[in-house]
Each structure stands twice: as C-alpha cells, then as structure tokens.
Amino acid sequence: MKNNKTFTLLIIIMSTIFLCGCWDIKDINKRSLPLVMGISKEAEEEYKLTLQIPILENENQISKVVTGKGNTVASILGQIRTNSEDAVDYTQIRLIVIQSNLAHSEKEFKELIKFLMVSKEIPSRALVAITDESIEKVLANINDKLGVQATSIYDFFNKGGGWAPEMFSIPIWEVYRSAFLFTKDIAIPVVRSGKDTVLVFEGSDILKKGNIIERISPHETQLINVFQNKNEKGKIESLGFASIMVTNSSIQNKTSMKNNKPVLSSDLKLKMYILEREEGITDNRIRRELEMLVEKRFYNILKKTQERNADIFGFGQQFQHMLSYNELKDWRNVYYPNLKVNFKVHANME
C-alpha cells in the first residue's frame, strides 16, 4: 500500500515537471503580429523602424502604426518589444518596405539585407519593396482608405495570375542570394502611397551585386516576368487606335555560341482579344503594331542593361551548359555585353 502511494506521488511530481514547459507561451490574443515593416535611415542619423500591426475594432480589421529609432535595426526590434503592451511576434512579417535613400546606400543596404536574412525572428520568405516616400506615409495610408483591410499592403503583391501581370514580388532570400550570382541580376518593386488606392506600383529598381543601378518602368518590368515564363494573361495594351487584352502567352528560347559570343533566339507567342478599335482598323494592323511595340520595348531595356552590365533577364543562366565555371564568373563583363538576342513576337487573335 505504501509502495502504491509512493508511486502515485512520483507520477504527480513528474507530470508537474512536464507541464512547466509551457509557462512562457502567450495566447494568440495576447500577441501583436506585425505584417509589414518599414525601414529608413537618413544620412548620419539613426535607423527608423515602422511596423504596421493589425488590430480588431468593432469586428473590422484595421491597423496601427508603431515607430521606433535606434542605432541598429536589432536594437529597435527589442525596444518595441519591451515597450509594447502585448508580446510582439515578428515571425509573421510578410513585407518589408525600405526607403530609397537607404536602399541606394550600397554598404548599408547589403548590411541590412544580411541582417534580415540571418535574423531568427524575421522570416526569409518576407517580401521586399522600395519606396521614395516616407515609410510612415506609406504604411499609414491603409487606414485612410475606407473599407480597406489590414492585409491590403501585403495582398497588393499577391493578386494572382491574370489580374496584374506587371506586378511581381521578391523575398529576402532572393535579394540576399543575388549578391553572389554571376549570371543573374534582380529587380525590386518600387511603390508609393496611392490617392484612391493603398499603393501605386511605379516600376522596379535593378539590383546588381547588391547595388541599385537603374530604375525601369512597369512595362519594362513585365518583360522580366515574360522571360521567367510568367504568363502575360490580363495585360492591357493601348495602341492609340485600339486597345487589346493579352489572354495567353508563352516563350521559347534557343541558345548558341558563335565566335565565342553568346546568341539567344527568343520567340514570344501572344494570344490577344480586341477590347476596342477605331473604325476601319484591321486585325492585321493591330497584330503588327502590338508585335512592334513589345519588340521595341524589349530592345530598349536590353540596350540599357547591357550598357550597365546588368543581366536583369538572367540570360547567363541559359548558357551555363555552354560555359565553364570560370567563364561564367566573367559573364557580366565579358560575355553579356556581346550577347546578341533575336527577339520576335508572334501575336494572334483569340
């Protein structure tokens, strides 16, 4: 009998020990979950960090904006967590907006991206965007729009195929990785607060080995999506005398080397639907004008990027099977400036 009591007491003690492992867990309603983080830094000044945190008010999901300053981003994150009435969970951040003056400072931008990448609190899958406006204005704009939800800024980058073919998104880990790539550069979306909408897409900044060197328009950005085999479905083009919508697209690339110079032949096939046209305008004229418009747009951006040795389309990756590792290391400076691209657009009616 005594042995049974001893055994029972032992079980109770052991159960109590195991239960103690949950002492520091916070209920979901006791945690603040920032979705968007903005980072800025004026010359020779402290970092400023702004969080957009959803809150529930009268069953409507709106948000509050919290701002902190400090010598490092890590110190501000700790400061906000200490001063917050709830436990702040940074693992749910979905978008990081960086002010352009900070993004254009090569050394500081590289250090910031490295910190965001190695941080255990901030997910590496969080998206990155750049703005020329103050961070506070961009994030506060969400509460100024009637009927807009707290997730609207993040949702802006995730409309889905067929709704906004110019739009694209890029996560922290891709921005970090780009500094080590020999054969591909990347673009980061640029946004500002909208007058009637939460955000306006203004184009993209081209990032070459961690340094922003050029800004391109939304139309030019879409061509990057095209070469990544992302469908142009939903794209509306105005030709002046007619408007069309692209209903489908596909691209085929063929690579070769001639006299040790890379050659790429690309055929872009577009299916289109005519939305409106002036009287007397034929289908053939619309088709030819669309083909010339897209081809001209491509060659303009190709010339611009070749002059800056920035392979924004990632053409170098298509020649990896033709060049050695040491040759690929010289892709930007030796091969890419001499790359010849034969780009043809073939448009057909739906």
Protein Blocks (a to p, Z undefined) as FASTA:
>chain_A
ZZmmmmmmmmmmmmmmmmmmmmmpccfklcccdfbdcddddehiacdddddddddeehia
cddddddddfbfklmmmmmmmmpmbdcdfklpcbdcddfklmmmmklmmmmmmmmmmpmk
bcfkbccdddfbdfklmmmmmmmpghiafklmmmmmmnoghklmmbccddfklmmmmmmp
fkbccddddddddfkbmbdcebjcddeehiafbdcdfklmmmmmmmnopafehiacdehj
accddfbdcdddddddeehiacdddddddddddfbdcehiafklmmmmmmmmmmmmmmmm
mmmmmmnopafkommmmmmmmpcfklmmmmmmmmmmmpccddddddddZZ
